Amino acid sequence: MTGKSSRRSSLSRPKHPRWTGQDLQALRITNLQALLTAVWEHSPISRVDLSTMTGLAPSSVTRLLQELMEMGLVQETGKGVSSGGRQPVLVVPNPNAGLVISLDLSGPQARGGLFDAANNLLVSIDQPFTGFGPQAIRDLVFELIHRLRAEAAQFNRPILAIGISQPGQIDTHTGVIYEASNFRLRNFPLRQILTDEFGLPVYIEHDASVAALAEKYYGAARNLDYFLYVLVSTGIGSGIIIGGQVYRGETGKSGELGHTIVNPGGPLCVCGKRGCLEAVAAAPAILSGARKMAAFGRSDLLYELCGGSPEKLTIEMVAQAARAGDVFSQDILARSAEYLALGLINLTRLFDIRRVIVGGEISETGELFLDPLREKLIDYGRDRLDVEIIPARLQQNSFLRGISMLTLQEAIGLRVKNLET
Ligand SMILES: [Zn+2]
């Protein structure tokens, strides 16, 4: 290539990288989702305030709102307070646009909810787990969806989509549960199974990411763009929020904090490896320690609380005993907190994260767990606590509400893509 022609080619090169149609579509979807979220959060809200809140130009807000109105998801209502000129028209969500079926499989029992298009919970139902493995989980999910579909009939609105909050490693792009050890699932194509059965869009997301986003929009992490949500229940998962978005990793399976190794050669984990954080710090590890204390007569209080049946001990009972001064229960919680601190110090340093929200079943122990966690973080850290530990604010229905919100957002993306292909 001669100097002349290479000069010409560099002159003809655009100043900025060329945007492809796909990039522009993705940007539009992101903006539509951000706008809808802002309407949900701050309704009733004026166009001017929406522009300030989302950083979108007023002309873009008008154009995108028009699209959301055509989808029936938002509507205009009354007039707001004028700051001198014309009274601004206010925008509100339209709850009547449709319904979302939302399932949460992360608790001790499965829970389903029916939400309107403004993300208000209309009905919730619980269903105990009767077994695990592909067939049992398929049956349970079908049963919950059938029950919620029956409930939906009374509202006379279309069901827009199904969303599921699920523990384990999930490929959110394909809806395949890659690995959920506690559920005995591996490479389980849940989205495909549900789409085939119900003919609706299905969205499946990692439970800790769902909880993180719910806390960001409705709870303890409002306005935070960098934080970690740690879910300590039967397993330990984490939702990593970076720049206001869930960090998913290359294949959508990020956040498996529970299977990072903190005790090499330690107890066997459900994943088949030894010494995972989950095996030494999650609820089953706490309960196993407490059961031994009750069964061997070390802790009279734990024995009394479970009515002489150590297998009936719960995290709440351990918390109750610790609160009443039972040193064995306090030690068990502190040991779990110590291991979690080890996992957290590494993760927060790696991602430069200053805030960690702790939720899940462990929330029942409150400061009995969080205080030793903070102490250990100081020990492992630089003699001061440079990571703020915040208890989760949303409980019971936060997963349902979070997955419903994400599912509605996904439904917008799907609709835009379908209209343009
Ligand atoms: Zn493991």
Residues whose N, C-alpha, C, O or C-beta is under 5 A from the ligand:
A	BS01	ZN	G258 H259 C269 V270 C271 K273 C276
